[in-house]
Amino acid sequence: MEKAHCFFLGKLKKPNGLTGALELFLDVDDFHPYLNLDYVFAERHHQLVPLFFSQPIQVAGNKLIARFKDINHIDQASEWSGVELYLPMDLLPELVSNQQYYFHELPGFIACTPEGKVLGTIKSILEHGPMQWLVVQRNEQEALLPLNDELFGHIERETNRFFISLAPGMGELYPFLFEE
């Protein structure tokens, strides 16, 4: 499996107990659809390798605990700490609305104001703590624009346009966004 055909699911955090269980971080809005997975792909040495669950993911308070086949001791589990997890794109939950989107869809879209003014091309999405930022390029310069539910307008997949309101001060901070 190639990483280009997968989406980032989360990370293996650290061992939990002495029997090889690992604490998980899942970078998803709702972890429930992922509790009964058969496998995940883990990135080791720049390759994706399958890890097979030996039982469903357990919810323990605010922790997610996973047990994998062939990882039966804390020393084995320690070797997997910090490893990124991926799943094939076809396992992404279907979006309920055509106005929902996944972050991996947005690079290449044209960022526009609600009035239709083109701001630039979305290069990537940065996630820093609870904040998400659109990296928008225009005239070989980049702007970081905050992305949240209040600023998101709508998405037009047919025209590859992503409409977003600018937070106060963004026009002054990035005047090149408004140059012709």
Backbone as CSV, one residue per row, in Angstrom:
resi,resn,N_x,N_y,N_z,CA_x,CA_y,CA_z,C_x,C_y,C_z
1,MET,0.851,-1.177,0.000,0.000,0.000,0.000,0.892,1.235,0.000
2,GLU,0.534,2.202,-0.830,1.289,3.456,-0.905,0.577,4.536,-0.097
3,LYS,1.372,5.391,0.511,0.831,6.462,1.348,-0.093,7.381,0.557
4,ALA,0.166,7.566,-0.727,-0.664,8.432,-1.574,-2.098,7.922,-1.688
5,HIS,-2.310,6.641,-1.433,-3.644,6.051,-1.521,-4.298,5.898,-0.149
6,CYS,-3.727,6.564,0.837,-4.210,6.428,2.205,-4.489,7.790,2.823
7,PHE,-5.197,7.766,3.940,-5.374,8.979,4.725,-4.761,8.757,6.105
8,PHE,-4.304,9.855,6.694,-3.705,9.829,8.027,-4.805,9.591,9.043
9,LEU,-4.649,8.565,9.854,-5.645,8.229,10.868,-5.244,8.732,12.249
10,GLY,-3.957,8.643,12.568,-3.508,9.050,13.889,-2.130,8.505,14.183
11,LYS,-1.862,8.288,15.480,-0.541,7.811,15.906,-0.672,6.812,17.046
12,LEU,0.339,5.966,17.130,0.509,5.144,18.315,1.279,6.000,19.311
13,LYS,0.711,6.214,20.488,1.325,7.134,21.437,2.399,6.462,22.291
14,LYS,1.984,5.555,23.150,2.919,4.930,24.082,2.326,3.621,24.576
15,PRO,3.192,2.761,25.150,2.662,1.508,25.714,1.690,1.791,26.848
16,ASN,0.752,0.858,27.008,-0.213,0.927,28.094,-0.158,-0.406,28.819
17,GLY,0.460,-0.436,29.960,0.618,-1.685,30.695,1.843,-2.452,30.217
18,LEU,1.943,-3.684,30.671,3.129,-4.503,30.393,2.920,-5.532,29.292
19,THR,1.672,-5.667,28.803,1.355,-6.780,27.897,1.363,-6.408,26.418
20,GLY,1.903,-5.240,26.072,2.027,-4.882,24.662,0.922,-4.004,24.120
21,ALA,-0.028,-3.613,24.949,-1.082,-2.702,24.487,-0.478,-1.326,24.246
22,LEU,-1.092,-0.581,23.323,-0.616,0.765,22.991,-1.760,1.758,23.071
23,GLU,-1.439,2.936,23.563,-2.403,4.033,23.574,-2.406,4.664,22.187
24,LEU,-3.606,4.998,21.693,-3.760,5.563,20.352,-4.206,7.013,20.415
25,PHE,-3.782,7.781,19.435,-4.374,9.079,19.163,-4.978,8.971,17.769
26,LEU,-6.297,9.157,17.650,-6.953,9.145,16.345,-7.333,10.571,15.990
27,ASP,-6.848,11.052,14.865,-7.077,12.425,14.416,-8.364,12.491,13.594
28,VAL,-9.480,12.231,14.272,-10.786,12.185,13.618,-11.804,12.912,14.495
29,ASP,-12.898,13.344,13.888,-13.956,13.999,14.647,-14.702,13.013,15.539
30,ASP,-14.904,11.796,15.047,-15.630,10.771,15.792,-14.864,9.456,15.660
31,PHE,-14.341,8.945,16.768,-13.532,7.726,16.711,-14.365,6.449,16.647
32,HIS,-15.640,6.525,16.927,-16.479,5.316,17.006,-16.454,4.453,15.737
33,PRO,-16.479,5.031,14.523,-16.444,4.161,13.334,-15.150,3.340,13.197
34,TYR,-14.133,3.685,13.977,-12.831,3.032,13.834,-12.538,2.023,14.950
35,LEU,-13.456,1.807,15.854,-13.192,0.928,17.001,-13.064,-0.540,16.626
36,ASN,-13.670,-0.965,15.522,-13.666,-2.384,15.157,-12.866,-2.670,13.893
37,LEU,-11.815,-1.933,13.672,-10.967,-2.172,12.505,-10.268,-3.522,12.611
38,ASP,-9.977,-4.120,11.470,-9.187,-5.350,11.441,-7.693,-5.046,11.400
39,TYR,-7.346,-3.913,10.780,-5.936,-3.575,10.596,-5.786,-2.065,10.403
40,VAL,-4.567,-1.606,10.513,-4.146,-0.262,10.120,-2.792,-0.422,9.446
41,PHE,-2.378,0.604,8.728,-1.027,0.630,8.196,-0.204,1.573,9.059
42,ALA,0.971,1.121,9.451,1.883,1.920,10.265,3.101,2.271,9.416
43,GLU,3.566,3.508,9.536,4.740,3.923,8.761,6.008,3.617,9.549
44,ARG,6.780,2.677,9.023,8.071,2.307,9.617,9.106,2.343,8.514
45,HIS,10.186,3.067,8.766,11.292,3.163,7.812,10.788,3.596,6.430
46,HIS,9.895,4.583,6.410,9.341,5.175,5.184,8.515,4.197,4.358
47,GLN,8.028,3.150,4.996,7.147,2.199,4.317,5.923,1.951,5.190
48,LEU,4.797,1.654,4.542,3.596,1.295,5.281,3.551,-0.212,5.470
49,VAL,3.444,-0.610,6.727,3.350,-2.034,7.047,2.031,-2.278,7.780
50,PRO,1.368,-3.382,7.498,0.089,-3.639,8.170,0.297,-4.094,9.615
51,LEU,-0.552,-3.581,10.485,-0.641,-4.051,11.867,-2.061,-4.573,12.042
52,PHE,-2.189,-5.798,12.501,-3.495,-6.417,12.658,-3.910,-6.379,14.129
53,PHE,-5.121,-5.908,14.359,-5.635,-5.841,15.726,-5.950,-7.244,16.220
54,SER,-5.660,-7.515,17.480,-6.032,-8.804,18.065,-7.402,-8.735,18.743
55,GLN,-7.904,-7.506,18.929,-9.248,-7.295,19.481,-9.668,-5.872,19.148
56,PRO,-10.958,-5.550,19.308,-11.394,-4.173,19.025,-10.675,-3.159,19.923
57,ILE,-10.573,-1.938,19.433,-9.982,-0.861,20.216,-10.853,-0.620,21.443
58,GLN,-10.227,-0.465,22.581,-10.952,-0.250,23.833,-10.951,1.228,24.189
59,VAL,-12.054,1.686,24.746,-12.161,3.051,25.241,-12.046,2.977,26.756
60,ALA,-11.029,3.643,27.298,-10.808,3.645,28.748,-10.749,5.099,29.207
61,GLY,-11.884,5.630,29.617,-11.949,7.054,29.977,-11.740,7.889,28.734
62,ASN,-10.692,8.697,28.730,-10.386,9.506,27.543,-9.251,8.900,26.726
63,LYS,-8.935,7.634,26.959,-7.867,6.952,26.230,-8.448,5.905,25.288
64,LEU,-7.761,5.707,24.175,-8.055,4.601,23.270,-6.891,3.627,23.374
65,ILE,-7.193,2.370,23.637,-6.165,1.352,23.845,-6.304,0.290,22.764
66,ALA,-5.176,-0.012,22.092,-5.171,-1.013,21.020,-4.243,-2.169,21.385
67,ARG,-4.659,-3.347,20.958,-3.823,-4.544,21.089,-3.664,-5.132,19.690
68,PHE,-2.398,-5.407,19.350,-2.074,-5.913,18.020,-1.511,-7.322,18.111
69,LYS,-1.760,-8.098,17.064,-1.173,-9.433,16.973,0.350,-9.275,16.937
70,ASP,1.034,-10.158,17.578,2.497,-10.224,17.600,3.167,-9.089,18.369
71,ILE,2.400,-8.264,19.083,2.989,-7.281,20.010,2.452,-7.658,21.390
72,ASN,3.280,-8.366,22.158,2.814,-8.979,23.402,3.590,-8.551,24.648
73,HIS,4.446,-7.549,24.496,5.271,-7.143,25.634,5.539,-5.644,25.538
74,ILE,5.736,-5.020,26.675,5.984,-3.577,26.703,7.194,-3.189,25.851
75,ASP,8.219,-4.040,25.821,9.403,-3.721,25.010,9.067,-3.691,23.525
76,GLN,8.244,-4.631,23.065,7.802,-4.620,21.667,6.937,-3.396,21.397
77,ALA,6.035,-3.087,22.305,5.144,-1.935,22.130,5.949,-0.635,22.072
78,SER,6.990,-0.533,22.868,7.820,0.682,22.889,8.423,0.987,21.527
79,GLU,8.742,-0.049,20.773,9.327,0.135,19.437,8.353,0.798,18.465
80,TRP,7.058,0.755,18.764,6.030,1.308,17.880,5.561,2.687,18.337
81,SER,6.034,3.165,19.478,5.614,4.479,19.991,5.928,5.584,18.998
82,GLY,4.956,6.467,18.772,5.152,7.608,17.878,4.927,7.318,16.407
83,VAL,4.628,6.080,16.062,4.454,5.698,14.660,3.110,6.225,14.141
84,GLU,3.128,6.777,12.924,1.900,7.282,12.296,1.098,6.139,11.701
85,LEU,-0.239,6.281,11.774,-1.153,5.255,11.280,-1.954,5.774,10.088
86,TYR,-2.203,4.890,9.131,-2.929,5.238,7.913,-3.940,4.151,7.589
87,LEU,-4.955,4.563,6.833,-5.942,3.621,6.284,-6.157,3.946,4.811
88,PRO,-6.564,2.962,4.009,-6.866,3.235,2.597,-7.999,4.252,2.461
89,MET,-7.919,5.081,1.424,-8.928,6.128,1.185,-10.346,5.573,1.131
90,ASP,-10.514,4.360,0.633,-11.870,3.831,0.503,-12.518,3.518,1.859
91,LEU,-11.763,3.627,2.949,-12.330,3.423,4.282,-12.732,4.730,4.968
92,LEU,-12.555,5.860,4.268,-13.028,7.135,4.814,-14.548,7.095,4.914
93,PRO,-15.093,7.540,6.033,-16.560,7.605,6.117,-17.100,8.569,5.058
94,GLU,-18.254,8.220,4.502,-18.876,9.069,3.492,-19.360,10.364,4.134
95,LEU,-19.147,11.463,3.434,-19.591,12.757,3.940,-21.109,12.847,3.841
96,VAL,-21.733,13.418,4.848,-23.186,13.515,4.916,-23.699,14.603,3.978
97,SER,-22.934,15.673,3.819,-23.365,16.827,3.033,-22.307,17.158,1.983
98,ASN,-22.739,17.744,0.862,-21.758,18.163,-0.148,-21.019,19.421,0.297
99,GLN,-21.388,19.980,1.454,-20.677,21.129,2.002,-19.698,20.724,3.102
100,GLN,-19.529,19.438,3.298,-18.474,18.938,4.168,-17.277,18.604,3.287
101,TYR,-16.110,18.519,3.895,-14.905,18.220,3.127,-13.872,17.581,4.042
102,TYR,-12.954,16.898,3.426,-11.784,16.378,4.127,-10.610,17.278,3.782
103,PHE,-9.706,17.491,4.739,-8.560,18.371,4.518,-7.721,17.929,3.317
104,HIS,-7.579,16.621,3.116,-6.728,16.160,2.012,-7.294,16.543,0.641
105,GLU,-8.570,16.928,0.566,-9.187,17.341,-0.703,-8.772,18.745,-1.122
106,LEU,-8.432,19.599,-0.154,-8.333,21.033,-0.414,-7.104,21.502,-1.191
107,PRO,-5.924,20.903,-1.038,-4.794,21.398,-1.853,-5.137,21.365,-3.343
108,GLY,-4.859,22.502,-3.990,-5.186,22.660,-5.406,-6.466,23.448,-5.631
109,PHE,-7.315,23.563,-4.619,-8.518,24.369,-4.736,-8.143,25.849,-4.742
110,ILE,-9.005,26.665,-5.326,-8.834,28.116,-5.340,-9.574,28.683,-4.130
111,ALA,-8.849,29.411,-3.277,-9.476,30.072,-2.126,-10.081,31.386,-2.605
112,CYS,-11.341,31.636,-2.236,-12.061,32.837,-2.652,-12.764,33.460,-1.452
113,THR,-12.996,34.761,-1.524,-13.839,35.426,-0.532,-15.290,35.052,-0.829
114,PRO,-16.203,35.314,0.104,-17.620,35.018,-0.164,-18.161,35.758,-1.387
115,GLU,-17.535,36.898,-1.737,-17.961,37.670,-2.910,-17.359,37.133,-4.210
116,GLY,-16.484,36.132,-4.105,-15.900,35.536,-5.301,-14.522,36.046,-5.665
117,LYS,-13.927,36.939,-4.868,-12.578,37.442,-5.132,-11.580,36.322,-4.900
118,VAL,-10.772,36.014,-5.917,-9.777,34.952,-5.814,-8.631,35.421,-4.925
119,LEU,-8.339,34.623,-3.886,-7.240,34.929,-2.974,-5.958,34.218,-3.382
120,GLY,-6.066,33.022,-3.918,-4.896,32.242,-4.312,-5.230,30.763,-4.307
121,THR,-4.200,29.955,-4.449,-4.346,28.505,-4.505,-3.999,27.900,-3.153
122,ILE,-4.842,27.013,-2.677,-4.572,26.329,-1.409,-3.457,25.314,-1.645
123,LYS,-2.370,25.477,-0.911,-1.229,24.562,-1.027,-1.310,23.412,-0.031
124,SER,-1.754,23.726,1.192,-1.841,22.689,2.222,-2.676,23.203,3.385
125,ILE,-2.882,22.325,4.336,-3.569,22.663,5.583,-2.583,22.383,6.706
126,LEU,-2.404,23.363,7.579,-1.569,23.169,8.767,-2.478,23.029,9.968
127,GLU,-2.154,22.074,10.811,-2.895,21.916,12.057,-1.930,22.185,13.192
128,HIS,-2.263,23.172,13.988,-1.418,23.531,15.119,-2.308,23.633,16.349
129,GLY,-2.228,22.628,17.207,-3.117,22.582,18.360,-4.552,22.505,17.870
130,PRO,-5.425,23.320,18.448,-6.825,23.273,18.036,-7.105,24.069,16.759
131,MET,-6.116,24.765,16.238,-6.313,25.630,15.066,-5.914,24.919,13.778
132,GLN,-6.649,25.241,12.717,-6.294,24.796,11.376,-6.073,26.046,10.528
133,TRP,-5.100,25.956,9.634,-4.733,27.090,8.786,-4.649,26.648,7.344
134,LEU,-5.223,27.440,6.454,-5.027,27.226,5.024,-3.731,27.904,4.627
135,VAL,-2.888,27.198,3.923,-1.699,27.813,3.333,-2.093,28.159,1.902
136,VAL,-2.221,29.472,1.628,-2.687,29.962,0.330,-1.536,30.676,-0.363
137,GLN,-1.289,30.284,-1.618,-0.206,30.903,-2.388,-0.782,31.786,-3.482
138,ARG,-0.183,32.991,-3.591,-0.548,33.921,-4.657,0.708,34.697,-5.024
139,ASN,0.998,34.759,-6.309,2.175,35.489,-6.794,3.441,35.088,-6.038
140,GLU,3.641,33.801,-5.850,4.826,33.235,-5.200,4.993,33.663,-3.744
141,GLN,3.922,34.150,-3.122,3.925,34.463,-1.700,2.864,33.615,-1.024
142,GLU,3.087,33.312,0.265,2.146,32.475,0.994,1.496,33.236,2.134
143,ALA,0.247,32.928,2.368,-0.515,33.483,3.485,-1.074,32.326,4.302
144,LEU,-1.101,32.496,5.610,-1.732,31.529,6.504,-3.073,32.105,6.931
145,LEU,-4.145,31.456,6.510,-5.487,31.942,6.811,-6.173,30.978,7.768
146,PRO,-6.687,31.497,8.896,-7.354,30.592,9.835,-8.585,29.949,9.200
147,LEU,-8.801,28.691,9.564,-9.925,27.935,9.028,-10.742,27.412,10.202
148,ASN,-11.993,27.840,10.256,-12.910,27.313,11.263,-14.332,27.404,10.711
149,ASP,-15.279,26.873,11.459,-16.667,26.821,10.981,-17.253,28.203,10.731
150,GLU,-16.848,29.200,11.529,-17.393,30.549,11.360,-16.889,31.210,10.083
151,LEU,-15.673,30.894,9.664,-15.086,31.543,8.483,-15.368,30.777,7.186
152,PHE,-15.642,29.475,7.293,-15.929,28.668,6.103,-17.255,29.102,5.505
153,GLY,-17.240,29.377,4.204,-18.466,29.754,3.502,-19.108,28.541,2.857
154,HIS,-18.518,28.119,1.741,-18.993,26.902,1.087,-17.910,26.397,0.135
155,ILE,-18.132,25.216,-0.388,-17.182,24.589,-1.294,-17.906,24.261,-2.592
156,GLU,-17.249,24.523,-3.720,-17.764,24.148,-5.040,-16.767,23.181,-5.662
157,ARG,-17.057,21.917,-5.566,-16.139,20.906,-6.097,-16.073,20.947,-7.627
158,GLU,-17.191,21.351,-8.274,-17.217,21.396,-9.750,-16.198,22.393,-10.298
159,THR,-15.980,23.481,-9.555,-15.057,24.528,-10.028,-13.778,24.600,-9.192
160,ASN,-13.617,23.661,-8.260,-12.455,23.646,-7.358,-12.290,24.959,-6.609
161,ARG,-13.395,25.481,-6.089,-13.349,26.739,-5.337,-13.798,26.509,-3.896
162,PHE,-13.051,27.144,-3.003,-13.307,27.057,-1.567,-13.517,28.476,-1.059
163,PHE,-14.717,28.764,-0.600,-15.072,30.128,-0.202,-14.915,30.287,1.305
164,ILE,-14.194,31.353,1.691,-13.892,31.569,3.095,-13.882,33.063,3.400
165,SER,-14.438,33.432,4.533,-14.345,34.816,5.000,-12.968,35.002,5.641
166,LEU,-12.437,36.182,5.528,-11.147,36.457,6.151,-11.345,36.956,7.567
167,ALA,-10.513,36.481,8.469,-10.537,36.968,9.846,-10.090,38.427,9.844
168,PRO,-10.537,39.215,10.813,-10.115,40.619,10.878,-8.588,40.748,10.859
169,GLY,-8.105,41.681,10.065,-6.671,41.958,9.983,-5.919,41.185,8.920
170,MET,-6.539,40.182,8.314,-5.827,39.374,7.316,-5.504,40.188,6.064
171,GLY,-6.398,41.078,5.668,-6.144,41.920,4.490,-4.950,42.827,4.689
172,GLU,-4.803,43.355,5.890,-3.657,44.217,6.195,-2.373,43.403,6.317
173,LEU,-2.482,42.215,6.877,-1.316,41.358,7.061,-0.809,40.803,5.731
174,TYR,-1.736,40.511,4.817,-1.391,39.917,3.526,-1.983,40.749,2.388
175,PRO,-1.479,41.966,2.150,-2.055,42.790,1.102,-1.910,42.186,-0.306
176,PHE,-0.915,41.341,-0.512,-0.715,40.721,-1.829,-1.905,39.861,-2.249
177,LEU,-2.717,39.434,-1.299,-3.908,38.650,-1.649,-4.903,39.438,-2.474
178,PHE,-4.814,40.765,-2.393,-5.794,41.601,-3.060,-5.220,42.350,-4.255
179,GLU,-3.956,42.048,-4.600,-3.348,42.668,-5.779,-3.908,42.017,-7.026
180,GLU,-4.017,42.804,-8.073,-4.520,42.264,-9.358,-3.412,41.654,-10.163
